[in-house]
Amino acid sequence: MIKAIIFDCFGVVYLDHFEKMYEHFGGDLEKDAEFIEQFFFDVSKGKKEWFEGLREKLDVTKAQWNDARDEITGFNTELLEYIVELRKTYKVVMLSNIGAEGLSTFLDYSVLEAHFDHIVESAKIGFAKPEARAYEITAEIAIARLDECVFIDDRMPYVEGAQHVGMKAILYTDFESFKLELESLL
């Protein structure tokens, strides 16, 4: 029986379109794939500040990045409306790989607080997806066993990490596909 539904933030709840922004500022996603993966992991573990690596790699100012982000990104309102319904029956938790500066640096935190029972930020717990301990701590916070959780993320390595610890997991590509898959698990 499912007791908790755990969502990723960026790319699922908040459509950040990092890839579009990275390319907008001249980055090459294919050529820089290894850098990007390591960068996100280091930031998520609190080892590196979010913007420093981007400034070095893309020669972009924080103001330029933020202006572009404001035009390209935003909350997935369709999903947030659905989360309101899910919270009537399930614990709804967010697990986000985020640096020490926290989610409130990037978005309206009050929106998250209004939709989630708990918000777990990787740098604050010292473990980042796909490390097993990140999922285990999140399940503990949700007061659920790993096999009682469904995890949703837009990145396959994180989905596989959740599956590896015993969670059911869904790769988020779009709202309708996600909803059908989730409802088949509930």
ABEGO torsion letter per residue (X at the ends): XBABBBBBABGAABBAGAAAAAAAAGBBAAAAAAAAAAAAAAAAAGABBAAAAAAAAAGBBAAAAAAAAAAABEBBAAAAAAAAAAAAABBBBBBBBBBAAEAAAABBAAAAAAABABBBBAAAAGBBOABAAAAAAAAAAAGBBAAABBBBBABAAAAAAAAAAGBBBBBBABAAAAAAAAAAAX
